[in-house]
Amino acid sequence: MDFAQLLDYIIIACVGGLGSILANRGIAVFNDGLRPIMPEYLEGKITRRELAATSFALSFGLVIGFGIPISIGTTIIVAHSILLAADIIGTWTPNNKWGTVLAGGIGALYSIGVMIGLQFVVDLFAMLPVDFLGSLGSIAGPVFVAFAVFPAIAVAYQHGFLKGIVAFIITFVAYLLVAKFGTFNVAGSKLSLSPEGMSLMVAMLVMIGFAMTKKGDGSGANTSLLSIFAERVTRIRKNWIWLALMGGFIACASSLLIVAVDVLPHQLMNKGEYNEAAIATIARAIGFIPLVFSTAIVTGVYGMAGTTMVFGIGLLLREHPVLAFFAGALCMYLEVILLATITKGLDKFPGIRDMGEHIRSSMTKVIEIALLIGSAIACNMIAPSIGYFWLIGFYLLNRTAKKPIVDLAVGPIATILLGVLVNILHVLGMI
């Protein structure tokens, strides 16, 4: 084992271990659905057992049915695989000093196990008689091309169809212009701008511009929340050092390219498009600011990765893990200290405040469709005669299941299963 690999294991162990400790102590959790439940436990309204059961019910399906399946076939871990599991580990361990130590140890070992397991699966797939790893890479193709469209969809959700069309056309024109004229010669070297990345930046500016046209009505909703829940805001600030450390470790893991915040950055990182992945990550973080801040104020429990901006910082500082650690820690510290100030500022721009929900919805829809199309392409590459049959049947049958797989993961899971099936049929001499 070389130093780089050892460093990867140490950092991912710190992420999983510290995340489990934060959940154990009720300082932060990753699952947005679990955060509102935490005050019920902290105030003695529900038992530790009830909290643990709720955490398991909310997070286990996403770990098994989303985070790990999306991560399989790559060496980059989707953050849900680690941080949602940290929620479970933290709430299932006792609420005392030894329970905190136990949570940290189990969280660290689990995270290392996930990393080793993913590499084992990659190596195993490469040994199969029919190698379908290359085909799995096709899943990301549509995601890579289509991710720039989500701001236009968010504009349509928030401001209506016509403004969505305007944002879409501007994005499309920006893509064409950069693709045609985006290559320059600088000091004898060729510099090429990414059409996808640049069109996304233009689309985000358009989206923010539309959102800022909606002015505040003076209601001061967030300011009222702050006055009601001032004690809970103070509780978050008191734990700034723990949260800053978590931000530092996550940014460091992101800089080492071993963890991604979500499917879209994950797929872009697999394609080696790290700048585009950073842009997508930062755009996602902007969308989560209103949700994370408002739920933090009401519950007194912060997001385990904050607004998730630390993932973007790590990508921007990739291959500089020490610098990324300090930058991520500073980012999380500023989020915590400026929690009240930023939240009050959102009252002046309710369009920006409301934009977050539409960003999340549009990104989810775009990724769902892109992954499904990419999975169809990959399935057809693996088995040209039955690939489309397999994916469409799997997708529609999943919708009839009592506990269906989340739509984001259906395509990749179907593709992996088809690859395994093709190898079995090959061994049996049927193909």
N, C-alpha and C positions, 0 to 999 in steps of 0.2 A: 504493500500500500504506500503510495507516494504522499508527499505533504499536501498536495492540492486535494486529493481525495479525503485525507484525514480532516482537513479544514472543512470540507463540505459536511462530513458527518458531525463535526463539533457544532457547526452553526445550526444545522437542522435540528440537532438535539437541544440546543439552547432555545430555538423557536418553540418546539413542542413542549419542552419542559417548563419554560417560563409561562407559556400560554396556559398550561394546565394549572400552574400555581395561581395565575390571575383569576381563572375561573373558580378555583377552590376557595379563594379569599373573597370572592364576590366583587373584585375590582373591575373586571372586564370580561366580556364574552364575545364570541364571533358571530353567533347566530342572532340575527335581528329579532327573530321571533321569541328567543329566550330572554332577551334583555328586559322586556316588561314584566317577566315572571320573577326576576331576581329580587325586586323590592318586597314582594310578597314573602319570600323566605327571610330576607334580612330583617323584616319587621315581625317575624314570628307567626305569620298568617298561614304558612304551609310548612310542612316538615322537610327535612333534608331528603328523606326518601321520596317524597312527592316531587321535589325539585329535580332529583336525579332521574326519576322516571320521565318527567317532562322533557328534560334535556335529551335523553336517549330517544324519545319519540320524535323530537323535532330534528335531530341531527344525524342519527344513525343511517337512515335511508339515503340522505344526501352524500354521506361518506362512501357507502357501498355502491349506491346507484348512480352517483355523479362524479365525485372527486376522483376516486381510484380508477373507474373505467376510462375517464378522459385522460388520465395520466399514463395508463398502460400503453406500452409501445414506445415510450419516450423516457428520457432521464430527467425531465422537468416535472415537478410535482405541482398539481393544482392545489392552491392554498387550502381549499375546503377539506382535502384529505387529512391535513395536519390540524388546522385550527378548529374545525368542527369536532374532531376527535378530542381536542384539548378541552372543549366545553364538556364533553361527556366524562372524560377522565377526572377533570377538576370537580365536577358536581357529585361524582360517585365516590370520591375519597372523603374521609372524615373531615369535619370542620374543626381541626385542631392542629397543633404544631406538627405532629407526626403525620397527620393527613396531608398537610401541605408538602412535606418532604416526599411522601409517597407519590403524590400527584406529579411532582417535578420529575421523579425518577421514572415513573411509568410513561409520562409524556415524552421524555427524552428517548427511552428505549423504543417506544412505538414509532417515533419519527424516523429513527435510524432504520428500523425494520421496514418501513415503507420505502425508503430510499434503496435499501438492499434488494427488496422484493421487486421493485420496478426494473432494476438493472438485471436481475435474474430472469425476469420475463422477456426483456429485450434479447438477452443472450439465448434464451430458450427458443424464441421465435426464429432467430437466425440459424438454428440447428435443424429446423424442420425441413422435410424434403421439398415442400412447396413454400418458398420464402415470400411472405406477403407483407413484410415490413415496408417495402418500398411503396406498395399500394396504399398502406395506411397513411402515408404522407399526402396522398391525394385528398384526404378528408379536409385538410386545411386550405386547399386551393380556393374554393369559393369564399371562405372566411377572409382570406388575405385580400381578395379583390373587393368584396362587398362591404367591409366594415366601415368605409367612409360614408355610407348612406344613412347610418343611424341618426345623425343629427337632423337630417331632413325629415325623417319619420317622427322624431321627437317634436319638431316644429309643428308637424301636422296634428299630432296628438294634442298639443297645447294650444295652438292658434288656428287650427282649421286646415282644410284640404288645400285651399288656394295658396296660403303662405308656405305650406309644405312643398307644393309644386315649385314655388319660387326658389326655396332652399335647395331642392333637388336639382333644378336646372343650373343654379350657380355652382353647386358641387360638381356636376357633370362637366360643365365648361372648364372649371379649374383643372379637373383631371386631364381633359383633352389638351389644354394649353401647356401644362407641365410635361405631359407625355411627348408633345411635339417640340417644345422649346426649352425643356428643362435640363439640357446638357450644355455645360460650359467648359472652356479650356482656361484653367487658372495656373499660371506659372508652369506651363508645359504639361500639366496634369489634367485629366478629364474629370470633371465634377458633375455627377448626375443627381438631380433631385428626384425623390420618389413621388410618382403621381398619386399613389394611395395616401402617403403621409401628408403631402401638401394639400390635397383636396380635402382631407379630414380637417386640417387646421382651418381652412377657409370655411368649411361647413360649421365648425364649432363657433367661429366668430359670428357667422350669420345667426346661428341658434341663440347665442348670448345676446346679440343685438336685438333680436325679436323679443327675448325675455325682458330686456331692460326697458322696453317701451311701456311696460305695465308699471305704473307708479303706485306707491303705497297710498293707502286710504287713511292713514293715521291711527289705525286700530291698535297697533303695537302688540300683536298677539304674542310674539316671542318675548317681548319685554315683560308682559304679564306672567308668562311661564317662569321667567327668571325670578320674579319677585315671590312667586308661590313656592318654588322649589330651590330657593337659595342654599338651603342646608345640603341638598344633594349635589349641587354644583361644587360646594366647598369640599365635599367628600372626594370627588374626582380629583380636584386640585391637590389634595393632600397626598394622593398616590401618584403624583407626577413622575417620581423617579422610577417606579416600576413600569409605568407606561412608556417612559422615554427609553428604558432598556429594551422593552419589547419592540418599539419602533426601530431601534438600532439593529437588533438582530434580524428583523424582517427585511430591512433595507439591505443588510449585508448578504442575506440569503438570496435576495433578488439580484444583487450585483454579481453574485457567483453563478447566476443562471440556473439555480436549482429549484426555484419556486416561482410560480406565476399567480397573480391574484384571481384570474378567472379564465374562462375558455378562450376568449378572443386574444388576450395577450399571450396565452399559452401556445395557441396555434401559430401566432406570428413569431414567437421566439423559436419554435421548432423550425420555422422557415429561415431563421437567421435574420429576420427583419426586426432588429432590436429597437431602433429608433421609432418605428411605427408601433411596436409593442408598448414603448414608453408613452407615446401620445395617447394610445387607446387606454392605458392604465390611468393616466392623469385625467382624461375625459370621464372615465368611470368614477374616479374619486370626486370630481366636481359634482357629479350626479348624486353621490352619497352624502355630501356635506349636510344638507338639510335633515335627512333621515337620522344620521349618526348624532348630530348635535341636539336635535329635538328630543330623541329618545334618551340621550345621556342626561339632559337637564331634568326630564321627568322621572327617570329611574335612579340616577346617581351611579349608574354603571356604564363605563365607556366601552367603545368598540375595541376588540382585542388588537385590531390593526388600525384603529382610528378611522379616518376617512378613507384609508387604503392608499393615500398619497405616498406613503413610504415605499410602496412597491415601485412606483414610478421613479422615485429618487434613486432607488437601487439600480434600476435599468439605465438611468442616465449616467450613473457612476460605475457601470459594469467593469469588472476586473480591477476595481479599486475598493476592495471590501472594507478596509479600515476607514477610509474616507466616507464610504457609504454608511457605515455604522454610526459615525458621529453626526452625519447629515440627517439620517433617519431619526436618531435620538432627538436632535434639535427640532425636527419637524413635529414629532409627537409632543414634545414639550410645549411648543408654540400652540399647537391645537388645543391642548389642555388649558394653558394659561389664557388664551384668547377666546375660549369657548363662549363666554358671555358676550364679549365685544362683537364677535362675528355674528352671533345669533341675533343681537339687537340690530346690527347692520342689515340683516336680511329683511327686516321689517320695511326698510326703505325701498327694497326691490322685491316685491312679492313674486314677480315673474321669475326671478332667479331662484327664489325659494321653492316655487312650485315646479321648476324645471327639472329638479332632481328625479322626481317620480317618473316623468316622461322619458328621461334619459335611460333609466333602468328598464322601463317597459320596452322601449325601442331597441336597445341593445340586445335584450333577451330574444325578441322576435327575429331580429336580423341574424343572430347567431344560430337560433333554432333552424331557420330555413337554410342558411349557408351550410351548416353541419349536415343536414339531411341530404342536400344536393351533393356535397362532397362525399358523403358516405355512399350514395348511389353510384357515383363515379368509381369509388374505390372497390365497391362490391362487384361492379361490372368488370373491373380490371382483374380481380381475383378469379372470378368465374363468369366469363362473358355470356354463357348460355343461361345462367340462372341468377345472376347478381341482382338485377332489378326486381325480379320475382321475389327473391329472398328479402330484400330491404323493405319493399312496399308491404309485403305480407307481415313481416315482423313489426313494422311501424303501426299498422292498423290493428293487428291483433293485440298489441300492447295496450291500445286505447280501450279495449274491452276487458282488460284484466282488473281484478278487484284492487290490486295495489300496483298500478302501472309504473314503469320506469319513467323518470322525468324526461320530457321531450328533448332536452339538450343532450342527454346521454344515449338516447335510443339508437341513433345512427352509428356512433362509434362502437357500441356494444354489438349491434347486429353485424358490423363489418368484422370485428374480431372473431365472433362466433362462426361466421362464414369461413374465415381463414382457417380456423381449427377444423371445421367440418370438411373442407376441401382436402386438408392433409390426411384426415382419417379415410376419406374416399380414395385418395391416392394410394395409401398403404393397402387398402382392400382391392386395388386394381380396378376400381369402378370409373376412374377418370384418368 
